[in-house]
């Protein structure tokens, strides 16, 4: 059974993170992913759009998949958090990519729920948050 980390653990993650890969980031400013990513930029995070449909979003070059992160990051660098704005049926494949790429943290946004995949990520050592809004949690930090 999957359980989210404590509020303090989530706060620690958000305080130490610098780079967030946003899977499913839309270029449409009316979409929630766009608004959240823009707000995260205002908090000082670097956003990496992970979407195959555009070349850039919010002034950052986009990559088509997590496998292409090396194209926009320095050698050996990985994003601190992978924030997911995709439907739940896409989560198992995203978790597999995160495991294979040894990414440290996975955040599944509100409504993005797959407890089995989330538990698989935790079992692989990935800090995992599910069905929470990263913007709301970051806004709550002092």
Secondary structure as UniProt FT lines:
FT   HELIX           7..16
FT   STRAND          19..23
FT   TURN            29..30
FT   HELIX           32..42
FT   TURN            43..44
FT   STRAND          46..50
FT   TURN            52..53
FT   STRAND          56..57
FT   TURN            58..59
FT   STRAND          60..61
FT   HELIX           66..71
FT   TURN            75..76
FT   STRAND          81..84
FT   HELIX           88..90
FT   HELIX           91..101
FT   STRAND          105..108
FT   TURN            110..111
FT   HELIX           115..123
FT   TURN            124..125
FT   STRAND          127..130
FT   HELIX           134..139
//
